[in-house]
Amino acid sequence: LKHFACGKLSIARIANIYGELVNRLSDPNDELPVKVEAAIAIQHVLEGQARCLPEVKNRSTADRSMLKPHIRVVVIEVLRLVARAEIEEMTGVMDALLEEFVDDIIPIAVDVATELVTFAFWISHRDACG
């Protein structure tokens, strides 16, 4: 998907891509590698459309609006991936989300803080046990 993220995709196609990626990221039946690739693909689409199509007015705003309704799920799931596997690439994903959606993440700060506390507890418990 990284190679196609710069393509001239219709808003409907981007909405479909985001929808499927969010489904893969949040599906409890999907394996860890599927979730990781979905999160990274979301980052590539976000960055690719903004970087490669700057000449299209309001394009990045329209693209972001397609992901905006799912931002809570995406942020929480990315934090869970970090907690489960400590995957470095998730830092880039979280950076991209924060850069694009800071105003949308602020209202879910309690949920994000809860996930971070859970993550910190898990790390301290894991380190204490060996």
C-alpha positions as a printed Julia matrix, in Angstrom:
130×3 Matrix{Float64}:
   0.0     0.0    0.0
   2.96    2.31   0.58
   3.64    2.44  -3.16
   0.02    3.3   -3.95
  -0.43    5.87  -1.16
   0.77    8.63  -3.49
  -1.71    7.71  -6.19
  -4.63    9.86  -7.17
  -7.29    7.95  -5.29
 -10.9     9.05  -5.11
 -12.3    10.09  -1.75
 -14.6     7.05  -1.87
 -11.62    4.75  -2.46
  -9.69    6.33   0.41
 -12.72    5.94   2.69
 -12.89    2.27   1.72
  -9.15    1.8    2.33
  -9.34    3.43   5.76
 -12.44    1.42   6.65
 -10.77   -1.88   5.79
  -7.55   -0.95   7.57
  -9.44    0.06  10.72
 -11.37   -3.23  10.55
  -8.1    -5.2   10.35
  -6.55   -3.17  13.15
  -9.49   -3.59  15.51
 -10.57   -7.16  14.69
  -9.78   -9.33  17.74
  -9.48  -12.37  15.46
  -6.69  -10.92  13.32
  -3.12  -11.87  14.1
  -0.51   -9.4   15.35
   1.31   -9.03  11.99
  -1.98   -8.14  10.27
  -2.69   -5.46  12.86
   0.83   -4.04  12.61
   0.65   -3.85   8.81
  -2.77   -2.18   9.01
  -1.44    0.49  11.37
   1.59    1.14   9.18
  -0.62    1.3    6.08
  -2.81    3.94   7.75
   0.32    6.0    8.34
   1.43    5.59   4.7
  -1.94    6.66   3.32
  -2.08    9.68   5.63
   1.41   10.82   4.75
   1.31    9.78   1.09
  -1.81   11.67   0.14
  -0.66   14.85   1.88
   2.87   14.66   0.48
   2.19   13.56  -3.08
  -0.93   15.54  -3.9
  -0.36   18.99  -2.4
  -1.76   20.65  -5.51
  -5.26   19.36  -4.79
  -6.93   21.94  -2.54
  -8.57   20.56   0.59
  -7.52   17.05  -0.45
  -5.68   16.24   2.76
  -8.55   17.7    4.8
 -11.02   15.47   2.98
  -8.74   12.46   3.41
  -8.36   13.11   7.13
 -12.12   13.42   7.51
 -12.41    9.81   6.32
 -10.27    8.56   9.2
 -11.49   11.04  11.82
 -14.53    8.96  12.96
 -12.18    6.04  13.65
  -9.4     7.94  15.38
 -10.26    6.7   18.89
 -10.15    3.05  17.8
  -6.95    3.56  15.8
  -5.07    5.32  18.62
  -6.14    2.79  21.25
  -5.27   -0.16  19.01
  -1.85    1.29  18.16
  -1.15    1.72  21.89
  -2.19   -1.89  22.44
   0.2    -3.01  19.71
   3.01   -1.14  21.44
   2.11   -2.85  24.71
   1.92   -6.31  23.16
   5.0    -6.31  21.01
   7.03   -3.13  21.53
   7.24   -2.63  17.76
   9.34    0.4   16.85
   7.32    1.23  13.74
   4.34    2.07  15.92
   6.17    5.19  17.1
   6.02    6.56  13.56
   2.36    5.63  13.29
   1.55    7.4   16.55
   3.57   10.46  15.49
   1.61   10.69  12.23
  -1.7    10.34  14.08
  -0.76   12.99  16.63
   0.41   15.37  13.93
  -2.79   15.03  11.91
  -5.38   14.54  14.66
  -4.16   16.29  17.81
  -7.47   18.15  18.22
  -9.4    14.88  17.86
  -7.18   12.96  20.27
  -7.54   15.49  23.1
 -11.21   14.52  23.76
 -10.2    10.86  24.13
  -7.31   11.67  26.46
  -8.86    9.69  29.33
  -9.03    6.56  27.16
  -5.46    7.12  25.98
  -4.26    7.68  29.56
  -6.0     4.48  30.67
  -4.21    2.53  27.94
  -0.89    4.1   28.92
  -1.41    3.19  32.59
  -2.27   -0.37  31.56
   0.85   -0.45  29.4
   3.05    0.89  32.23
   1.58   -1.66  34.65
   2.2    -4.47  32.18
   5.83   -3.37  31.65
   6.53   -3.09  35.38
   4.88   -6.45  36.05
   6.82   -8.1   33.22
  10.12   -6.65  34.45
   9.4    -7.72  38.04
   8.63  -11.29  36.97
  11.73  -11.74  34.98
